[in-house]
Amino acid sequence: MIGGFFMPANYLEKVLRPYLKNLNKTETKIASYFIENNQNIINKTISELSQEIGVSESTIFKFVKKIGYEGFQDFKISLATNYKEEDQPSIKPNFFSDITEDDSLNDIFQKVIIPKIKFLEYLLETINEELIEEAVEMIHQADTLFFSGVGGSSVIAYDSFHKFLRTEFQCQFISDFNLQLTYSKKIDNNSLAFLFSHSGSTKEIIELGSSLKKNGAKIISLTGNYGTPLEKLSDISFVVSSEESALRSQTLSSRILYMTIIDILYVIIMYRDNKYATFLDLKRD
């Protein structure tokens, strides 16, 4: 996709790159198709491409002229002549491995970016719709939302707090653990706590969760492991399991998955409750 995921440039991407900023919508559509299909174009007629891309044959002909070729056949000959196997985007099978000193910049790009894409694809395939609905209902039943995490999870908690401030709910985030614990003793059964802990067994979070539970709060947790003390404390637990390497802690790959789940809950809440004026502020942020 143009302007998106950065992969090794194939021949067509190299050719098209200088033109991309000045293409109109239809030309951008053709360019995107060419880049994504690259070598496959050699075996297609202009008529086939016209049907697959959804533009006229004359539009494709004008496009290849615009990018420097005499016509469609000249374009295909150039593509066939310059095609090389190494020009194809190559995704290493072991993209979860650690970065090494022998890795090129492109190797690093792939090892950092591709796992995130794979994790999100897996999340899309496995996320439990009923659990999401239960969480949304639990949010609607609450008056106050409390967000908490320790260490790197605190950053995710704060980001979630910042999002939900735009909703109708009273929201609370406290960075200091002792103050969190004090606040938990003043909470009631109209409160809902979001607790973040990748291990699911962080001492402070378990102590905080126990205090919240004792005082009647509901708990939604986001964690990385099944059967943990935090999962057992929670009314709803989203367990995000991801393969990590030494350089990719939960603050990298798993953090994106936690934030994505929060985004899903937030978007559902906001679109269902769009009568609230704060929703309009989204366009200004």
Number of C-alpha atoms within 10 A of each C-alpha: 14 16 9 6 12 13 18 18 15 20 20 21 20 13 15 18 14 10 14 16 11 9 15 9 9 15 20 19 16 20 24 20 17 19 21 17 13 19 21 9 19 16 10 12 13 17 13 13 18 18 11 10 15 12 16 13 17 11 14 22 18 15 20 20 15 14 13 12 16 13 15 18 15 14 19 19 12 15 18 16 9 12 17 12 9 11 17 17 13 13 13 12 7 9 17 18 17 16 18 9 6 7 12 11 9 13 18 15 16 21 21 20 15 18 20 20 14 13 19 17 11 13 17 10 9 9 14 11 9 9 13 17 13 13 19 16 12 18 22 15 13 17 15 20 22 23 26 28 28 20 11 16 21 20 17 24 25 18 15 22 21 15 15 23 14 19 18 18 14 14 21 18 18 18 16 12 15 12 10 21 19 12 16 23 16 10 20 17 16 15 23 27 25 22 27 30 27 25 15 23 17 16 12 16 22 19 14 23 26 19 19 26 22 15 16 16 25 25 26 23 28 28 25 21 19 16 10 16 18 31 24 13 18 20 17 19 22 22 19 19 15 18 13 16 13 9 11 18 14 22 15 14 21 23 19 17 21 25 16 14 17 21 15 12 17 19 14 15 18 17 11 10 14 13 11 13 12 13 15 12 9 10 6 5 5
